[in-house]
Amino acid sequence: NEATALAGFDDPDCRFYCMEDVELYRFPGTLLHDPRFVAEYPELIINLMVSMSTKVLVMHANLSETGGGTAVKQASLFLCGLSRLHGDKLDFNPQMTQEELAIFLGMHRATLVRALRVLRGCGALLQLTKNRLRIGDLALLQKIAGE
């Protein structure tokens, strides 16, 4: 809840979507506006800034790369990115359901399912479940993504 806390919109009903197992702590937004807290815990503030900066960069990249793109292109870009994050592997555990992926990409799950069907049909994708992502043809997936 760091962005809402810093902006002063501390929403107690916010949702958290995590890409992997995490320990999650929700904190009152007033802590980030308390100079004593900031001075007493500089390592937490540094961690917060690095975390937020990473999220902003990922969001910027996703928005600039997927803006106006089709669902197939958006899914392809994301799957290429996941592969890069896992050392360019073609078979790994994405730890993400299709529902979570649809939410992350800002599309309806049915739209994502249709996009994944297209990617399977051309051989770029073999399997996508919560516990397994198998890419059939990374070069083709990258081509579809426009990389």
Secondary structure, DSSP 8 states (H G I E B T S, - for coil): -HHHHHHT---TT-----SS--------GGGGG-HHHHHH-HHHHHHHHHHHHHHHHHHHHHHHHHTT--HHHHHHHHHHHHHHHTTT-SEE-----HHHHHHHHTS-HHHHHHHHHHHHHTTSEEEE-SS-EEES-HHHHHHHHT-
